[in-house]
């Protein structure tokens, strides 16, 4: 701190000023007052300098700790001051950035022209959350959400502007991660809901299959016994007709009246038909048992030909009478997996085709299958109106459906997609050039 020297002492030999001793005393008093005032002003100035220095250091620490970009410009767009975030972003020092145009920070001429136009039009009012592309220090183009606030003097004159910006790449990545987590949560909820439904359905189907299995086994066993008995009766009646009693006119008349010969001829066909029906019923019961175990991923050799034939038959039986399904599948297409799960997938695809073609005069579905490029490929091509472009990318999302409320849960294709993935395959869909949609189910050959 600088000091002010007190007024010099005047010796007794010094001449008195005009007016005598009283005037001299007043002069000394005035000089003391001025000296005291100067001391007070110096102390106050030192205190203000210390406060100003502290404020300056505080502002610098705040600017240095800001993660957002900060740029102070003059009225012509020249950079006057920047913070450390911009230096880190641009890869340049504060000295290299100062006195350069702020528009040099933008990615290209298009972005620079856009920034000049927006800052010129809205500079007085301020620019809020306007996205620009800036050139980072590594040469990459980074989207930045920028704000611009005018810097005015005490008289309201425009002195420049303060520009702040926040790179939105991190925000977009965070939003993408959040959306992925939300989608995963929805998918998990859908799978849990489906699993609970399938457990209940599995118990119901298993119970029905068990109840049907006993009478069908009883009927099949009795029919097989009846077939053996009919063969014996036929041999006996043949011997009777060949005997001398066959010459009896009354017996011959009764034989013709009761149409014994026709009965004997029809009986093998009737019994064979009963056996075939019982065996088919037994196969259906067996398929129901397999379907009831849909959540048990027990690998087994699955005949895709049988699964497709069974799935198509089950859906067509409950569909409209004019819905036709043509199958063109190569023989002996087999893979390792769960027969019940794959049947669920194929039934969903056939049922979706049935629903999609309901408005057509002659609704039809063509199911074809072959081995292509090391994959077993099953194609389901319908003659419906096709799938709209905005829906194509969302077909396999949980709970997404284009059906009216109450007619679809939006889980069928999502669950089918998950099942196919667990089998190491893929499920996709697209529109056919001639109209209609086609779903493609692909399973790896090496698992076959």
Kinemage of the C-alpha trace (Angstrom):
@kinemage 1
@onewidth
@group {chain A} dominant
@subgroup {mainchain}
@vectorlist {calphas} color= white
{ca unk a 1} P 0.000 0.000 0.000
{ca unk a 2} L 1.434 3.433 -0.893
{ca unk a 3} L 1.466 6.083 1.812
{ca unk a 4} L 1.108 9.790 1.752
{ca unk a 5} L 3.726 11.804 3.638
{ca unk a 6} L 2.463 14.300 6.243
{ca unk a 7} L 2.999 18.041 5.659
{ca unk a 8} L 6.540 19.230 6.352
{ca unk a 9} L 7.322 20.930 9.671
{ca unk a 10} L 8.034 24.658 9.569
{ca unk a 11} L 10.737 25.893 11.915
{ca unk a 12} L 10.306 28.864 14.156
{ca unk a 13} L 12.683 30.836 11.952
{ca unk a 14} L 10.395 30.419 8.931
{ca unk a 15} L 8.563 33.517 7.952
{ca unk a 16} L 4.857 33.562 8.817
{ca unk a 17} L 2.393 33.810 5.985
{ca unk a 18} L 0.332 36.917 5.632
{ca unk a 19} L -2.391 37.114 8.271
{ca unk a 20} L -0.316 35.965 11.111
{ca unk a 21} L -0.230 32.802 13.207
{ca unk a 22} L -3.986 32.114 13.002
{ca unk a 23} L -3.853 31.807 9.240
{ca unk a 24} L -0.972 29.379 9.543
{ca unk a 25} L -2.921 27.184 11.979
{ca unk a 26} L -5.886 27.012 9.613
{ca unk a 27} L -3.628 25.977 6.755
{ca unk a 28} L -2.167 23.164 8.854
{ca unk a 29} L -5.677 21.967 9.858
{ca unk a 30} L -6.824 21.899 6.222
{ca unk a 31} L -3.758 19.920 5.247
{ca unk a 32} L -4.484 17.400 8.025
{ca unk a 33} L -8.071 17.004 6.836
{ca unk a 34} L -6.934 16.450 3.245
{ca unk a 35} L -4.351 13.959 4.430
{ca unk a 36} L -6.951 11.998 6.446
{ca unk a 37} L -9.322 11.994 3.495
{ca unk a 38} L -6.595 10.688 1.219
{ca unk a 39} L -5.797 7.919 3.685
{ca unk a 40} L -9.490 6.874 3.827
{ca unk a 41} L -9.780 6.949 0.048
{ca unk a 42} L -6.653 4.793 -0.264
{ca unk a 43} L -7.995 2.220 2.238
{ca unk a 44} L -11.366 2.098 0.458
{ca unk a 45} L -9.632 1.750 -2.908
{ca unk a 46} L -7.522 -1.135 -1.661
{ca unk a 47} L -10.648 -2.872 -0.301
{ca unk a 48} L -12.452 -2.429 -3.607
{ca unk a 49} L -9.438 -3.704 -5.524
{ca unk a 50} L -9.357 -6.801 -3.304
{ca unk a 51} L -13.112 -7.369 -3.782
{ca unk a 52} L -12.727 -6.858 -7.537
{ca unk a 53} L -9.861 -9.328 -7.676
{ca unk a 54} L -11.901 -11.859 -5.695
{ca unk a 55} L -14.875 -11.376 -8.013
{ca unk a 56} L -12.636 -11.757 -11.035
{ca unk a 57} L -11.193 -14.997 -9.700
{ca unk a 58} L -14.700 -16.274 -8.887
{ca unk a 59} L -15.930 -15.512 -12.414
{ca unk a 60} L -12.872 -17.178 -13.943
{ca unk a 61} L -13.394 -20.303 -11.815
{ca unk a 62} L -17.060 -20.431 -12.840
{ca unk a 63} L -16.205 -20.028 -16.527
{ca unk a 64} L -13.489 -22.677 -16.271
{ca unk a 65} L -15.840 -25.178 -14.620
{ca unk a 66} L -18.621 -24.719 -17.197
{ca unk a 67} L -19.198 -27.780 -19.361
{ca unk a 68} L -21.080 -25.687 -21.927
{ca unk a 69} L -19.290 -23.662 -24.576
{ca unk a 70} L -19.084 -19.915 -23.833
{ca unk a 71} L -18.075 -17.264 -26.363
{ca unk a 72} L -18.070 -13.475 -25.845
{ca unk a 73} L -18.144 -11.586 -29.160
{ca unk a 74} L -18.092 -7.969 -30.245
{ca unk a 75} L -20.830 -6.448 -32.378
{ca unk a 76} L -19.132 -7.672 -35.568
{ca unk a 77} L -18.880 -11.290 -34.429
{ca unk a 78} L -15.216 -11.196 -33.447
{ca unk a 79} L -14.320 -13.400 -30.503
{ca unk a 80} L -13.223 -11.455 -27.413
{ca unk a 81} L -13.167 -14.171 -24.787
{ca unk a 82} L -13.811 -17.927 -24.526
{ca unk a 83} L -13.907 -20.500 -21.752
{ca unk a 84} L -11.906 -23.712 -21.401
{ca unk a 85} L -14.775 -25.861 -22.762
{ca unk a 86} L -14.530 -24.207 -26.168
{ca unk a 87} L -10.740 -24.528 -26.117
{ca unk a 88} L -11.063 -28.245 -25.401
{ca unk a 89} L -13.790 -28.635 -28.032
{ca unk a 90} L -11.955 -26.769 -30.788
{ca unk a 91} L -8.454 -27.908 -29.908
{ca unk a 92} L -7.201 -24.314 -29.888
{ca unk a 93} L -5.921 -21.992 -27.182
{ca unk a 94} L -7.642 -18.819 -26.089
{ca unk a 95} L -4.993 -16.756 -27.860
{ca unk a 96} L -5.624 -18.580 -31.144
{ca unk a 97} L -9.397 -18.067 -30.861
{ca unk a 98} L -9.451 -14.397 -29.795
{ca unk a 99} L -9.983 -11.772 -32.491
{ca unk a 100} L -11.142 -14.428 -34.996
{ca unk a 101} L -14.710 -14.527 -36.404
{ca unk a 102} L -17.050 -16.710 -34.373
{ca unk a 103} L -18.485 -18.039 -37.642
{ca unk a 104} L -15.187 -19.817 -38.360
{ca unk a 105} L -16.190 -22.331 -35.698
{ca unk a 106} L -19.092 -23.643 -37.778
{ca unk a 107} L -18.764 -26.818 -39.849
{ca unk a 108} L -19.168 -25.504 -43.398
{ca unk a 109} L -20.364 -22.603 -45.519
{ca unk a 110} L -23.993 -23.682 -45.222
{ca unk a 111} L -23.868 -23.645 -41.435
{ca unk a 112} L -22.001 -20.314 -41.432
{ca unk a 113} L -24.612 -18.721 -43.696
{ca unk a 114} L -27.381 -20.124 -41.519
{ca unk a 115} L -25.748 -18.756 -38.347
{ca unk a 116} L -25.176 -15.288 -39.853
{ca unk a 117} L -28.807 -15.111 -40.968
{ca unk a 118} L -30.233 -16.217 -37.612
{ca unk a 119} L -27.920 -14.039 -35.503
{ca unk a 120} L -28.637 -11.014 -37.717
{ca unk a 121} L -32.413 -11.462 -37.531
{ca unk a 122} L -32.764 -12.462 -33.895
{ca unk a 123} L -29.617 -10.981 -32.341
{ca unk a 124} L -31.518 -8.246 -30.525
{ca unk a 125} L -34.152 -10.635 -29.132
{ca unk a 126} L -31.772 -13.530 -28.566
{ca unk a 127} L -31.546 -17.000 -30.069
{ca unk a 128} L -32.674 -19.968 -27.991
{ca unk a 129} L -31.975 -23.688 -28.530
{ca unk a 130} L -31.034 -23.437 -32.188
{ca unk a 131} L -29.046 -26.422 -33.434
{ca unk a 132} L -25.913 -25.859 -35.511
{ca unk a 133} L -23.085 -28.118 -36.620
{ca unk a 134} L -19.631 -27.073 -35.382
{ca unk a 135} L -16.228 -28.387 -36.421
{ca unk a 136} L -14.492 -30.111 -33.495
{ca unk a 137} L -10.742 -30.189 -32.949
{ca unk a 138} L -10.503 -33.743 -34.348
{ca unk a 139} L -12.187 -32.639 -37.586
{ca unk a 140} L -15.541 -34.274 -36.821
{ca unk a 141} L -18.871 -32.489 -37.201
{ca unk a 142} L -20.738 -32.161 -33.890
{ca unk a 143} L -24.333 -30.933 -33.444
{ca unk a 144} L -24.502 -28.190 -30.819
{ca unk a 145} L -27.584 -26.564 -29.315
{ca unk a 146} L -26.712 -22.855 -29.138
{ca unk a 147} L -28.126 -19.774 -27.403
{ca unk a 148} L -27.246 -16.192 -28.204
{ca unk a 149} L -27.895 -13.214 -25.894
{ca unk a 150} L -27.183 -9.580 -26.843
{ca unk a 151} L -24.620 -7.674 -24.727
{ca unk a 152} L -25.762 -4.071 -24.207
{ca unk a 153} L -24.125 -0.986 -22.726
{ca unk a 154} L -25.658 1.135 -19.956
{ca unk a 155} L -27.239 3.329 -22.600
{ca unk a 156} L -28.740 0.326 -24.421
{ca unk a 157} L -26.227 0.292 -27.254
{ca unk a 158} L -25.399 -3.109 -28.713
{ca unk a 159} L -21.853 -3.987 -27.691
{ca unk a 160} L -21.783 -7.574 -28.875
{ca unk a 161} L -23.249 -10.931 -27.944
{ca unk a 162} L -22.714 -13.846 -25.594
{ca unk a 163} L -23.020 -17.269 -27.228
{ca unk a 164} L -23.405 -20.498 -25.259
{ca unk a 165} L -23.683 -24.002 -26.660
{ca unk a 166} L -24.100 -27.577 -25.532
{ca unk a 167} L -23.119 -30.571 -27.691
{ca unk a 168} L -26.243 -32.682 -28.127
{ca unk a 169} L -24.428 -35.888 -29.028
{ca unk a 170} L -24.280 -36.968 -25.396
{ca unk a 171} L -27.946 -36.086 -24.944
{ca unk a 172} L -28.888 -38.121 -27.976
{ca unk a 173} L -26.860 -41.080 -26.802
{ca unk a 174} L -28.460 -40.836 -23.373
{ca unk a 175} L -31.909 -40.600 -24.961
{ca unk a 176} L -31.132 -43.559 -27.203
{ca unk a 177} L -29.994 -45.604 -24.202
{ca unk a 178} L -33.129 -44.577 -22.315
{ca unk a 179} L -35.335 -45.527 -25.241
{ca unk a 180} L -33.557 -48.877 -25.593
{ca unk a 181} L -34.071 -49.556 -21.899
{ca unk a 182} L -37.732 -48.616 -22.252
{ca unk a 183} L -38.132 -50.929 -25.268
{ca unk a 184} L -36.407 -53.737 -23.379
{ca unk a 185} L -38.730 -53.189 -20.453
{ca unk a 186} L -41.786 -53.283 -22.710
{ca unk a 187} L -40.494 -56.431 -24.404
{ca unk a 188} L -39.861 -58.072 -21.035
{ca unk a 189} L -43.329 -57.113 -19.844
{ca unk a 190} L -44.815 -58.590 -23.000
{ca unk a 191} L -42.851 -61.789 -22.594
{ca unk a 192} L -43.900 -62.108 -18.968
{ca unk a 193} L -47.528 -61.528 -19.911
{ca unk a 194} L -47.272 -64.047 -22.714
{ca unk a 195} L -45.495 -66.560 -20.483
{ca unk a 196} L -48.272 -66.290 -17.902
{ca unk a 197} L -50.923 -66.787 -20.583
{ca unk a 198} L -49.054 -69.711 -22.085
{ca unk a 199} L -48.716 -71.377 -18.672
{ca unk a 200} L -52.481 -71.185 -18.205
{ca unk a 201} L -53.108 -72.299 -21.779
{ca unk a 202} L -50.606 -75.130 -21.399
{ca unk a 203} L -52.372 -76.414 -18.310
{ca unk a 204} L -55.737 -76.220 -20.052
{ca unk a 205} L -54.514 -77.948 -23.204
{ca unk a 206} L -52.671 -80.604 -21.215
{ca unk a 207} L -55.822 -81.310 -19.253
{ca unk a 208} L -57.960 -81.500 -22.386
{ca unk a 209} L -55.409 -83.737 -24.099
{ca unk a 210} L -55.305 -86.045 -21.100
{ca unk a 211} L -59.090 -86.257 -20.958
{ca unk a 212} L -59.320 -86.975 -24.696
{ca unk a 213} L -56.512 -89.488 -24.670
{ca unk a 214} L -58.361 -92.046 -22.532
{ca unk a 215} L -61.580 -92.350 -24.592
{ca unk a 216} L -59.650 -92.205 -27.873
{ca unk a 217} L -57.393 -95.024 -26.712
{ca unk a 218} L -60.498 -96.953 -25.653
{ca unk a 219} L -62.215 -96.381 -29.004
{ca unk a 220} L -59.095 -97.257 -30.994
{ca unk a 221} L -58.548 -100.443 -28.999
{ca unk a 222} L -62.163 -101.518 -29.433
{ca unk a 223} L -62.146 -100.777 -33.159
{ca unk a 224} L -59.036 -102.861 -33.656
{ca unk a 225} L -60.746 -105.702 -31.769
{ca unk a 226} L -63.878 -105.197 -33.869
{ca unk a 227} L -61.781 -105.468 -36.995
{ca unk a 228} L -60.491 -108.843 -35.877
{ca unk a 229} L -64.007 -109.980 -34.964
{ca unk a 230} L -65.396 -108.786 -38.294
{ca unk a 231} L -62.783 -110.830 -40.099
{ca unk a 232} L -63.829 -113.922 -38.178
{ca unk a 233} L -67.545 -113.236 -38.782
{ca unk a 234} L -66.888 -112.758 -42.462
{ca unk a 235} L -65.126 -116.126 -42.623
{ca unk a 236} L -67.968 -117.780 -40.727
{ca unk a 237} L -70.700 -116.276 -42.886
{ca unk a 238} L -68.770 -117.258 -45.968
{ca unk a 239} L -68.722 -120.848 -44.756
{ca unk a 240} L -72.456 -120.721 -43.932
{ca unk a 241} L -73.308 -119.376 -47.381
{ca unk a 242} L -71.235 -122.101 -48.979
{ca unk a 243} L -72.938 -124.884 -47.048
{ca unk a 244} L -75.981 -126.886 -48.020
{ca unk a 245} L -78.082 -124.523 -45.928
{ca unk a 246} L -77.385 -121.873 -48.514
{ca unk a 247} L -79.715 -123.769 -50.813
{ca unk a 248} L -82.572 -122.890 -48.486
{ca unk a 249} L -84.784 -120.319 -50.216
{ca unk a 250} L -85.806 -118.592 -47.001
{ca unk a 251} L -82.179 -118.114 -46.008
{ca unk a 252} L -81.327 -116.728 -49.414
{ca unk a 253} L -84.265 -114.315 -49.231
{ca unk a 254} L -83.164 -113.106 -45.817
{ca unk a 255} L -79.619 -112.691 -47.121
{ca unk a 256} L -80.836 -110.434 -49.909
{ca unk a 257} L -83.319 -108.558 -47.726
{ca unk a 258} L -80.698 -107.711 -45.093
{ca unk a 259} L -78.073 -106.969 -47.758
{ca unk a 260} L -75.561 -109.152 -46.019
{ca unk a 261} L -73.174 -109.140 -48.956
{ca unk a 262} L -73.096 -105.308 -49.062
{ca unk a 263} L -72.524 -105.133 -45.298
{ca unk a 264} L -69.662 -107.584 -45.542
{ca unk a 265} L -68.152 -105.508 -48.369
{ca unk a 266} L -68.556 -102.169 -46.520
{ca unk a 267} L -67.447 -103.352 -43.091
{ca unk a 268} L -63.650 -103.279 -43.787
{ca unk a 269} L -63.905 -99.737 -45.167
{ca unk a 270} L -65.984 -98.584 -42.196
{ca unk a 271} L -63.585 -100.092 -39.702
{ca unk a 272} L -60.552 -98.661 -41.550
{ca unk a 273} L -62.208 -95.227 -41.499
{ca unk a 274} L -62.844 -95.500 -37.761
{ca unk a 275} L -59.238 -96.546 -37.186
{ca unk a 276} L -57.953 -93.648 -39.301
{ca unk a 277} L -60.154 -91.153 -37.441
{ca unk a 278} L -59.053 -92.484 -34.079
{ca unk a 279} L -55.383 -92.351 -35.105
{ca unk a 280} L -55.756 -88.776 -36.375
{ca unk a 281} L -57.420 -87.823 -33.123
{ca unk a 282} L -54.566 -89.473 -31.272
{ca unk a 283} L -52.092 -87.417 -33.332
{ca unk a 284} L -54.008 -84.228 -32.502
{ca unk a 285} L -53.892 -85.088 -28.813
{ca unk a 286} L -50.160 -85.713 -29.118
{ca unk a 287} L -49.727 -82.334 -30.839
{ca unk a 288} L -51.730 -80.669 -28.070
{ca unk a 289} L -49.405 -82.202 -25.522
{ca unk a 290} L -46.424 -80.847 -27.412
{ca unk a 291} L -48.042 -77.435 -27.736
{ca unk a 292} L -48.800 -77.331 -24.023
{ca unk a 293} L -45.052 -77.636 -23.393
{ca unk a 294} L -44.303 -74.545 -25.515
{ca unk a 295} L -42.255 -72.891 -22.782
{ca unk a 296} L -39.994 -75.911 -22.339
{ca unk a 297} L -37.108 -75.464 -24.743
{ca unk a 298} L -36.210 -79.157 -24.979
{ca unk a 299} L -34.292 -79.656 -28.231
{ca unk a 300} L -35.735 -82.343 -30.472
{ca unk a 301} L -35.739 -83.231 -34.123
{ca unk a 302} L -38.640 -81.295 -35.602
{ca unk a 303} L -40.202 -82.123 -38.948
{ca unk a 304} L -41.095 -78.729 -40.372
{ca unk a 305} L -43.296 -80.431 -42.983
{ca unk a 306} L -45.480 -81.909 -40.246
{ca unk a 307} L -45.488 -78.674 -38.220
{ca unk a 308} L -46.571 -76.608 -41.236
{ca unk a 309} L -49.238 -79.149 -42.247
{ca unk a 310} L -50.640 -79.299 -38.715
{ca unk a 311} L -50.552 -75.517 -38.200
{ca unk a 312} L -52.260 -74.820 -41.525
{ca unk a 313} L -54.959 -77.393 -40.835
{ca unk a 314} L -55.728 -75.964 -37.395
{ca unk a 315} L -55.980 -72.363 -38.646
{ca unk a 316} L -57.968 -73.185 -41.802
{ca unk a 317} L -60.538 -75.178 -39.840
{ca unk a 318} L -61.470 -72.069 -37.852
{ca unk a 319} L -61.036 -69.565 -40.721
{ca unk a 320} L -63.486 -68.374 -43.340
{ca unk a 321} L -64.600 -71.007 -45.819
{ca unk a 322} L -63.032 -69.239 -48.807
{ca unk a 323} L -59.559 -68.890 -47.274
{ca unk a 324} L -57.192 -71.214 -49.124
{ca unk a 325} L -53.622 -72.201 -48.302
{ca unk a 326} L -51.319 -73.797 -50.871
{ca unk a 327} L -48.137 -75.444 -49.602
{ca unk a 328} L -45.050 -75.992 -51.764
{ca unk a 329} L -42.501 -77.380 -49.323
{ca unk a 330} L -39.559 -79.589 -50.138
{ca unk a 331} L -39.681 -82.977 -48.349
{ca unk a 332} L -37.733 -83.806 -45.206
{ca unk a 333} L -37.164 -80.295 -43.879
{ca unk a 334} L -36.085 -80.947 -40.297
{ca unk a 335} L -34.444 -78.829 -37.631
{ca unk a 336} L -33.519 -79.048 -33.977
{ca unk a 337} L -35.684 -77.145 -31.544
{ca unk a 338} L -39.095 -77.083 -29.929
{ca unk a 339} L -41.950 -78.417 -32.039
{ca unk a 340} L -44.513 -76.554 -29.938
{ca unk a 341} L -42.719 -73.224 -30.205
{ca unk a 342} L -42.216 -73.476 -33.961
{ca unk a 343} L -45.847 -74.491 -34.361
{ca unk a 344} L -46.846 -71.371 -32.452
{ca unk a 345} L -44.752 -69.224 -34.820
{ca unk a 346} L -46.199 -70.776 -37.972
{ca unk a 347} L -49.757 -70.630 -36.647
{ca unk a 348} L -49.271 -66.910 -35.922
{ca unk a 349} L -48.017 -66.282 -39.458
{ca unk a 350} L -50.868 -68.236 -41.057
{ca unk a 351} L -53.455 -66.559 -38.817
{ca unk a 352} L -52.056 -63.091 -39.614
{ca unk a 353} L -52.296 -63.865 -43.327
{ca unk a 354} L -55.877 -65.012 -42.820
{ca unk a 355} L -56.754 -61.756 -41.038
{ca unk a 356} L -54.891 -59.597 -43.587
{ca unk a 357} L -56.694 -61.152 -46.587
{ca unk a 358} L -60.168 -61.104 -45.049
{ca unk a 359} L -61.246 -58.211 -47.286
{ca unk a 360} L -60.172 -59.961 -50.503
{ca unk a 361} L -62.647 -61.754 -52.743
{ca unk a 362} L -60.491 -64.889 -52.838
{ca unk a 363} L -58.154 -64.756 -49.827
{ca unk a 364} L -55.162 -67.013 -50.301
{ca unk a 365} L -51.793 -67.844 -48.781
{ca unk a 366} L -48.864 -69.652 -50.404
{ca unk a 367} L -46.438 -71.400 -48.056
{ca unk a 368} L -43.195 -72.470 -49.711
{ca unk a 369} L -40.077 -73.972 -48.196
{ca unk a 370} L -36.617 -74.971 -49.301
{ca unk a 371} L -32.937 -74.767 -48.361
{ca unk a 372} L -31.216 -71.575 -49.568
{ca unk a 373} L -27.671 -70.427 -48.806
{ca unk a 374} L -27.260 -72.728 -45.843
{ca unk a 375} L -30.626 -71.818 -44.314
{ca unk a 376} L -34.014 -73.499 -44.209
{ca unk a 377} L -36.330 -70.850 -45.656
{ca unk a 378} L -40.116 -70.851 -45.178
{ca unk a 379} L -42.017 -68.144 -47.073
{ca unk a 380} L -45.575 -67.064 -46.297
{ca unk a 381} L -46.904 -64.923 -49.179
{ca unk a 382} L -50.495 -63.650 -49.065
{ca unk a 383} L -52.620 -61.691 -51.537
{ca unk a 384} L -53.739 -59.047 -49.043
{ca unk a 385} L -53.327 -55.262 -49.282
{ca unk a 386} L -49.755 -55.369 -47.932
{ca unk a 387} L -48.183 -53.532 -45.002
{ca unk a 388} L -47.913 -49.745 -44.892
{ca unk a 389} L -44.373 -48.349 -44.869
{ca unk a 390} L -44.757 -46.694 -41.458
{ca unk a 391} L -45.762 -50.032 -39.932
{ca unk a 392} L -43.068 -52.223 -41.506
{ca unk a 393} L -40.417 -51.196 -39.005
{ca unk a 394} L -42.661 -51.798 -36.003
{ca unk a 395} L -44.207 -55.188 -36.795
{ca unk a 396} L -42.195 -57.065 -34.187
{ca unk a 397} L -42.543 -54.511 -31.374
{ca unk a 398} L -44.437 -55.758 -28.300
{ca unk a 399} L -48.079 -54.605 -28.130
{ca unk a 400} L -47.964 -53.073 -31.623
{ca unk a 401} L -51.013 -54.036 -33.665
{ca unk a 402} L -53.001 -52.594 -36.547
{ca unk a 403} L -56.110 -54.538 -35.593
{ca unk a 404} L -59.068 -52.843 -33.886
{ca unk a 405} L -59.212 -52.735 -30.108
{ca unk a 406} L -60.217 -56.089 -28.718
{ca unk a 407} L -59.141 -58.063 -31.780
{ca unk a 408} L -55.400 -58.244 -31.182
{ca unk a 409} L -52.898 -57.965 -28.341
{ca unk a 410} L -49.868 -57.028 -30.459
{ca unk a 411} L -47.853 -59.875 -28.922
{ca unk a 412} L -48.074 -62.595 -31.589
{ca unk a 413} L -45.332 -61.394 -33.932
{ca unk a 414} L -43.178 -60.124 -31.075
{ca unk a 415} L -43.208 -63.496 -29.341
{ca unk a 416} L -42.687 -65.279 -32.670
{ca unk a 417} L -39.650 -63.098 -33.340
{ca unk a 418} L -38.184 -63.989 -29.933
{ca unk a 419} L -38.826 -67.715 -30.483
{ca unk a 420} L -37.099 -67.644 -33.879
{ca unk a 421} L -34.118 -65.793 -32.378
{ca unk a 422} L -33.794 -68.441 -29.656
{ca unk a 423} L -33.656 -71.058 -32.427
{ca unk a 424} L -30.769 -69.178 -34.047
{ca unk a 425} L -32.885 -67.981 -36.966
{ca unk a 426} L -34.495 -64.779 -38.145
{ca unk a 427} L -37.968 -63.544 -39.030
{ca unk a 428} L -38.554 -60.694 -41.481
{ca unk a 429} L -41.336 -59.167 -43.557
{ca unk a 430} L -41.687 -57.084 -46.709
{ca unk a 431} L -44.235 -56.171 -49.361
{ca unk a 432} L -44.375 -58.053 -52.631
{ca unk a 433} L -44.050 -56.093 -55.906
{ca unk a 434} L -47.348 -57.464 -57.207
{ca unk a 435} L -49.222 -56.759 -53.975
{ca unk a 436} L -49.561 -58.545 -50.682
{ca unk a 437} L -47.032 -59.204 -47.951
{ca unk a 438} L -44.474 -61.943 -47.420
{ca unk a 439} L -43.038 -63.166 -44.124
{ca unk a 440} L -39.771 -65.101 -44.284
{ca unk a 441} L -38.808 -67.572 -41.570
{ca unk a 442} L -35.170 -68.677 -41.741
{ca unk a 443} L -33.568 -71.394 -39.599
{ca unk a 444} L -29.917 -72.439 -39.762
{ca unk a 445} L -29.213 -75.672 -41.603
{ca unk a 446} L -26.448 -76.648 -39.210
{ca unk a 447} L -29.089 -77.119 -36.502
{ca unk a 448} L -31.033 -79.440 -38.762
